[in-house]
Amino acid sequence: MIYVVEQGDSLYSISQRFGVTEAQLIRDNQLYGLSHLVVGQALLILTGEKTVSVGDLFSSGYTYTFVNPGVLSEALPHMDELMVFSYGFTIDGELIPPAVDDLPVIRQAWRAGAEPVLVLTPFDASGAFNNYLVRQVVENKQVQDTLIANLLQTVEERGYMGVDVDFEFILPEDRVYYAEFVGNLREVMNRNGYKVSVALAPKVSADQRGLLYEGIDYRLLGENSDQVLLMTYEWGYTYGPPMAVAPINKVRQVLDYAVQEIPAEKILMGVPNYGYDWPLPFEQGVTEARTIGNVEAVLLAAEYYAEIRFDETAKSPYFFYMENGRDHEVWFEDVRSYEAKFSLANSYGFRGVGFWNFQRPFLAGWLLLSDMRGR
């Protein structure tokens, strides 16, 4: 169950009330270093009684190859799949491996029972998405064939179980070409026993304007892949105004459109494993938010004796604090927001959920998922 801390609560009083040990509360909620409980803080309490079930919801998520192995080890036992970010490619279709060797992460995934998947991105030398690279591979058959052959060889040699295509800022005129590339990749991979997934920007209509959306055709990409991941996060983002990263009312708009175009059993709903800390007042083009982990957010609230609030529309926690005379606003995720997201994905009959990403600790979130799945 989930308990929200009230004024006067202590670890001892909560442990006595629910019949669990203080050590379990500390371990499951990663309260190490917390000087006191925070009013409004949501605690996961595993009592052996399940209150909400999401059946056998599939779980996936992304990691960089330079992830802390200890942090990744907390998430992996609760995951079915691990997407390893990422391989790039040249204009000739040659693969560019991650700067940090991916084999340790691949092996760690297999040991934990999670299938590793190679993530393909069109990154240029600066590490940014490059739509010229996209154009080269989707319009030039020779380059495309070379890239697909290299992907198959790498998947076989490194021990991956498939490829996740994560292309962004696709030009509108490449919309059909891009979907055809995904289909060609899938044909080769499926023939050799591997799968292909594709990450999709969060659209709410077929004709949605904007460089993130116009080159993404939900229907065609759904038809040409084995699985899609909806990137339902980043409403609140580094350069935007303070708000929830994945407000559930906004997420639902994307889901409502997606199920019109893609079979629900192919869809993973994206879930963020992070939040943002905005200095106030917010000034467009000037203010820059700091990325913050969910466990880190609670520690910050405790440090400044802030009360955590919960927005019932967005289904997301937030708080305010002051540092060096300047106000801050923080939005993050907790077990309440995760419970709402897992339940939402289940209500649509989706294949599962996919997390961005496993770089930051959030053991309570992974324990909650396994508990709701009955595992």
C-alpha positions as CSV (number, residue, x, y, z in Angstrom):
1,M,0.0,0.0,0.0
2,I,1.0,3.7,-0.2
3,Y,1.0,5.8,2.9
4,V,1.4,9.6,2.8
5,V,3.3,11.1,5.7
6,E,1.5,13.4,8.0
7,Q,2.7,15.9,10.6
8,G,4.1,14.0,13.7
9,D,4.7,10.7,11.9
10,S,8.0,8.9,12.4
11,L,9.5,5.7,11.1
12,Y,8.7,4.1,14.4
13,S,5.1,5.1,14.5
14,I,4.5,4.0,10.8
15,S,6.3,0.7,11.3
16,Q,4.1,0.0,14.4
17,R,0.9,1.0,12.6
18,F,1.4,-1.3,9.6
19,G,3.4,-4.1,11.2
20,V,6.6,-3.7,9.2
21,T,10.1,-3.0,10.4
22,E,11.8,0.4,10.2
23,A,14.6,-1.3,8.3
24,Q,12.2,-2.4,5.6
25,L,10.7,1.1,5.3
26,I,14.2,2.6,4.9
27,R,15.4,0.0,2.4
28,D,12.3,-0.1,0.2
29,N,11.9,3.7,0.1
30,Q,15.7,4.4,0.0
31,L,15.5,6.8,3.0
32,Y,19.2,6.6,3.6
33,G,20.5,10.0,4.6
34,L,17.0,11.4,5.3
35,S,17.2,13.3,8.5
36,H,13.4,13.3,9.0
37,L,10.3,12.2,7.1
38,V,8.7,14.9,4.9
39,V,5.1,15.8,5.3
40,G,3.3,14.8,2.1
41,Q,6.0,12.2,1.2
42,A,4.6,8.9,-0.2
43,L,5.9,5.7,1.2
44,L,5.6,2.2,-0.3
45,I,4.6,-0.3,2.4
46,L,4.8,-3.9,1.4
47,T,2.5,-5.8,3.8
48,G,1.8,-8.8,1.6
49,E,-1.7,-7.6,0.7
50,K,-2.2,-6.4,-2.9
51,T,-4.7,-3.5,-3.3
52,V,-4.4,-2.8,-7.1
53,S,-3.5,-5.3,-9.8
54,V,-2.2,-4.7,-13.4
55,G,-2.0,-8.3,-14.4
56,D,1.1,-9.3,-16.3
57,L,2.1,-5.8,-17.5
58,F,5.3,-6.0,-19.6
59,S,8.2,-3.8,-18.4
60,S,11.0,-2.2,-20.4
61,G,13.3,0.8,-20.1
62,Y,16.4,2.5,-21.3
63,T,19.9,2.8,-19.9
64,Y,23.1,4.4,-21.0
65,T,26.1,2.1,-21.0
66,F,27.8,4.2,-18.4
67,V,25.1,3.5,-15.8
68,N,26.1,2.8,-12.2
69,P,25.9,-1.1,-12.0
70,G,24.4,-0.9,-8.5
71,V,21.6,1.5,-9.6
72,L,20.8,-0.7,-12.6
73,S,20.8,-3.8,-10.4
74,E,17.9,-2.4,-8.4
75,A,15.7,-2.1,-11.5
76,L,16.6,-5.1,-13.6
77,P,15.0,-7.9,-11.5
78,H,11.7,-6.1,-12.1
79,M,12.2,-5.6,-15.8
80,D,11.5,-7.9,-18.8
81,E,13.6,-5.9,-21.2
82,L,16.5,-3.5,-21.2
83,M,17.0,-1.0,-24.1
84,V,20.7,-0.1,-24.3
85,F,21.3,3.5,-25.5
86,S,22.7,3.8,-28.0
87,Y,24.4,3.0,-31.3
88,G,24.8,5.7,-34.0
89,F,25.7,5.3,-37.7
90,T,27.5,7.1,-40.4
91,I,26.2,8.3,-43.8
92,D,27.5,5.1,-45.3
93,G,25.5,2.9,-42.9
94,E,28.4,1.9,-40.6
95,L,27.5,1.5,-37.0
96,I,29.1,3.7,-34.3
97,P,29.1,1.9,-31.0
98,P,28.6,3.6,-27.6
99,A,31.6,5.4,-26.2
100,V,31.5,3.1,-23.2
101,D,31.5,-0.7,-24.0
102,D,28.0,-2.2,-23.9
103,L,28.9,-5.7,-23.0
104,P,28.9,-5.3,-19.2
105,V,25.3,-3.9,-19.4
106,I,24.2,-6.7,-21.8
107,R,25.6,-9.4,-19.5
108,Q,24.1,-7.7,-16.4
109,A,20.7,-7.7,-18.1
110,W,20.9,-11.4,-19.0
111,R,22.0,-12.4,-15.5
112,A,18.9,-10.6,-14.1
113,G,16.5,-12.2,-16.7
114,A,15.9,-9.1,-18.8
115,E,16.4,-9.2,-22.6
116,P,18.8,-6.6,-23.9
117,V,17.8,-4.6,-27.0
118,L,20.1,-2.4,-29.1
119,V,18.9,1.2,-29.5
120,L,19.7,2.9,-32.8
121,T,19.8,6.7,-32.9
122,P,20.8,9.1,-35.7
123,F,23.3,11.1,-33.6
124,D,25.8,13.4,-35.2
125,A,29.3,14.2,-33.8
126,S,27.7,16.6,-31.3
127,G,25.4,14.0,-29.9
128,A,22.3,15.6,-31.3
129,F,19.6,14.0,-33.6
130,N,20.5,14.6,-37.2
131,N,17.7,14.4,-39.8
132,Y,20.3,14.4,-42.6
133,L,21.5,11.0,-41.3
134,V,17.9,9.9,-41.2
135,R,17.4,11.0,-44.8
136,Q,20.4,9.1,-45.9
137,V,19.4,5.8,-44.4
138,V,15.7,5.9,-45.3
139,E,16.1,7.2,-48.9
140,N,19.3,5.4,-50.0
141,K,18.7,1.7,-50.4
142,Q,22.4,0.8,-50.5
143,V,23.1,2.7,-47.2
144,Q,20.0,1.1,-45.7
145,D,21.0,-2.4,-46.6
146,T,24.4,-1.8,-45.2
147,L,23.0,-0.5,-41.9
148,I,20.6,-3.4,-41.6
149,A,23.3,-6.0,-42.3
150,N,25.5,-4.3,-39.7
151,L,22.7,-4.3,-37.1
152,L,22.0,-8.0,-37.6
153,Q,25.7,-8.9,-37.2
154,T,26.0,-6.7,-34.1
155,V,22.9,-8.1,-32.5
156,E,24.1,-11.7,-33.1
157,E,27.7,-11.0,-31.9
158,R,26.8,-8.9,-28.8
159,G,23.9,-11.0,-27.5
160,Y,21.0,-8.6,-28.1
161,M,17.4,-9.8,-28.7
162,G,16.4,-7.0,-31.1
163,V,16.7,-3.4,-32.2
164,D,14.8,-0.3,-30.9
165,V,14.7,2.5,-33.5
166,D,14.7,5.9,-31.8
167,F,14.7,8.5,-34.5
168,E,13.5,12.1,-33.8
169,F,13.1,15.3,-35.9
170,I,12.2,13.3,-39.0
171,L,11.4,15.5,-42.0
172,P,7.8,15.4,-43.1
173,E,8.7,14.3,-46.6
174,D,10.5,11.3,-45.1
175,R,7.4,10.1,-43.2
176,V,6.7,7.1,-45.4
177,Y,10.3,6.3,-46.2
178,Y,11.0,6.1,-42.4
179,A,8.2,3.7,-41.8
180,E,9.4,1.6,-44.8
181,F,12.9,1.5,-43.3
182,V,11.5,0.2,-40.0
183,G,9.5,-2.4,-41.9
184,N,12.6,-3.6,-43.9
185,L,14.6,-3.8,-40.7
186,R,11.8,-5.8,-39.0
187,E,11.6,-8.3,-41.9
188,V,15.3,-9.1,-41.7
189,M,15.3,-9.2,-37.9
190,N,12.2,-11.4,-37.6
191,R,13.6,-13.8,-40.2
192,N,16.6,-14.3,-37.9
193,G,14.6,-14.6,-34.6
194,Y,14.9,-11.0,-33.4
195,K,12.3,-8.2,-32.9
196,V,12.1,-4.5,-33.7
197,S,10.5,-1.8,-31.7
198,V,10.2,1.9,-32.4
199,A,10.0,5.0,-30.1
200,L,7.3,7.5,-31.0
201,A,7.0,11.2,-30.1
202,P,3.8,11.8,-28.2
203,K,1.2,12.9,-30.8
204,V,-2.4,13.7,-30.2
205,S,-3.6,13.8,-33.8
206,A,-2.5,12.6,-37.3
207,D,-2.0,16.2,-38.5
208,Q,-0.2,17.6,-35.5
209,R,2.3,20.3,-36.5
210,G,5.9,20.5,-35.4
211,L,9.2,18.9,-36.4
212,L,8.9,16.3,-33.6
213,Y,5.6,15.0,-35.0
214,E,5.1,15.5,-38.8
215,G,7.5,12.7,-39.8
216,I,6.0,10.2,-37.4
217,D,3.1,8.1,-38.8
218,Y,1.6,6.2,-36.0
219,R,-0.4,3.8,-38.2
220,L,2.5,2.9,-40.6
221,L,5.1,2.6,-37.8
222,G,2.7,0.4,-35.8
223,E,2.1,-1.9,-38.7
224,N,5.9,-2.1,-39.5
225,S,7.2,-2.9,-36.0
226,D,6.7,-5.5,-33.3
227,Q,6.3,-3.0,-30.5
228,V,6.1,0.8,-30.1
229,L,7.1,2.9,-27.1
230,L,5.1,6.2,-26.7
231,M,7.5,8.8,-25.3
232,T,4.8,10.2,-22.9
233,Y,7.0,12.5,-21.0
234,E,8.7,15.9,-21.2
235,W,5.7,18.2,-20.9
236,G,7.7,19.7,-18.0
237,Y,11.2,20.0,-19.5
238,T,14.5,21.8,-19.0
239,Y,13.6,25.0,-20.9
240,G,9.9,25.0,-20.3
241,P,7.7,26.4,-17.5
242,P,7.3,24.4,-14.3
243,M,4.9,21.5,-14.5
244,A,4.7,17.7,-14.2
245,V,7.0,15.8,-16.5
246,A,4.2,13.4,-17.5
247,P,0.8,14.9,-16.3
248,I,-1.6,12.0,-16.6
249,N,-4.3,14.2,-18.2
250,K,-1.9,15.1,-21.0
251,V,-0.7,11.5,-21.3
252,R,-4.2,10.3,-21.7
253,Q,-4.7,12.5,-24.8
254,V,-1.8,10.8,-26.5
255,L,-3.1,7.3,-25.5
256,D,-6.5,8.1,-26.9
257,Y,-5.0,8.9,-30.3
258,A,-2.5,6.1,-30.3
259,V,-5.1,3.4,-29.9
260,Q,-6.9,4.7,-32.9
261,E,-3.9,3.9,-35.0
262,I,-1.9,1.1,-33.3
263,P,-3.2,-2.2,-31.7
264,A,-3.1,-1.7,-27.9
265,E,-1.2,-5.0,-27.5
266,K,1.8,-3.5,-29.3
267,I,2.0,-0.4,-27.2
268,L,4.3,0.5,-24.3
269,M,3.5,3.7,-22.4
270,G,6.5,5.8,-21.5
271,V,7.1,6.6,-17.9
272,P,9.8,9.1,-16.6
273,N,12.2,8.2,-13.8
274,Y,13.2,11.8,-13.1
275,G,11.9,15.3,-12.4
276,Y,13.0,18.9,-12.7
277,D,13.9,21.7,-10.3
278,W,13.1,25.2,-11.7
279,P,14.5,28.4,-10.2
280,L,11.7,31.1,-10.0
281,P,10.4,33.3,-11.5
282,F,10.4,31.4,-14.8
283,E,11.5,33.4,-17.8
284,Q,11.1,31.8,-21.2
285,G,14.4,31.5,-23.0
286,V,16.4,32.3,-19.8
287,T,15.3,29.9,-17.0
288,E,16.9,26.4,-17.1
289,A,15.6,23.6,-14.9
290,R,17.9,21.1,-13.3
291,T,17.2,17.4,-13.8
292,I,16.6,15.6,-10.5
293,G,16.0,12.0,-9.4
294,N,12.9,11.0,-7.5
295,V,14.8,9.9,-4.4
296,E,17.0,13.1,-4.6
297,A,13.8,15.2,-4.7
298,V,12.6,13.9,-1.4
299,L,16.0,14.5,0.2
300,L,15.9,18.1,-1.1
301,A,12.4,18.6,0.3
302,A,13.7,17.3,3.7
303,E,16.8,19.6,3.6
304,Y,14.6,22.7,3.2
305,Y,11.7,21.5,5.3
306,A,9.3,21.8,2.3
307,E,5.9,20.1,2.3
308,I,5.3,17.8,-0.7
309,R,2.0,18.4,-2.4
310,F,0.1,16.2,-4.9
311,D,-1.6,17.6,-8.0
312,E,-4.7,15.4,-8.5
313,T,-5.2,16.5,-12.1
314,A,-1.6,15.7,-13.2
315,K,-1.3,12.9,-10.6
316,S,2.1,14.1,-9.8
317,P,4.0,15.4,-6.6
318,Y,5.6,18.8,-6.4
319,F,7.0,21.2,-3.8
320,F,8.5,24.7,-3.3
321,Y,11.6,25.7,-1.5
322,M,13.9,28.7,-1.2
323,E,17.7,28.6,-1.6
324,N,19.9,31.7,-1.3
325,G,16.9,34.0,-1.4
326,R,15.5,32.4,-4.6
327,D,12.3,30.4,-4.8
328,H,12.4,27.0,-6.5
329,E,9.6,24.7,-7.8
330,V,10.2,20.9,-8.1
331,W,8.1,18.3,-9.9
332,F,9.0,14.7,-9.8
333,E,7.6,11.1,-9.6
334,D,6.6,9.0,-6.6
335,V,4.8,5.8,-5.9
336,R,1.4,7.5,-6.2
337,S,2.2,8.9,-9.7
338,Y,3.6,5.5,-10.7
339,E,0.6,3.6,-9.4
340,A,-1.7,6.0,-11.5
341,K,0.5,5.4,-14.6
342,F,0.7,1.7,-14.3
343,S,-3.1,1.5,-13.8
344,L,-3.7,3.8,-16.8
345,A,-1.5,1.6,-19.1
346,N,-3.4,-1.5,-17.9
347,S,-6.8,0.1,-18.4
348,Y,-6.0,0.6,-22.1
349,G,-4.9,-3.0,-22.5
350,F,-1.4,-2.0,-23.4
351,R,1.5,-4.5,-23.7
352,G,3.2,-2.6,-20.9
353,V,5.3,0.4,-19.8
354,G,8.8,1.6,-20.7
355,F,10.9,3.8,-18.5
356,W,13.3,6.7,-19.4
357,N,15.6,5.8,-17.8
358,F,17.5,3.7,-15.2
359,Q,20.3,6.1,-14.5
360,R,18.8,7.3,-11.2
361,P,17.6,5.1,-8.2
362,F,14.0,4.6,-7.5
363,L,13.6,1.1,-5.9
364,A,10.2,1.9,-4.5
365,G,8.9,2.4,-8.1
366,W,10.3,-1.0,-9.2
367,L,9.0,-2.8,-6.1
368,L,5.6,-1.2,-6.7
369,L,5.5,-2.5,-10.3
370,S,6.4,-6.0,-9.3
371,D,3.8,-5.9,-6.5
372,M,1.0,-4.7,-8.8
373,R,2.0,-7.5,-11.2
374,G,1.9,-10.1,-8.5
375,R,5.5,-11.1,-9.0
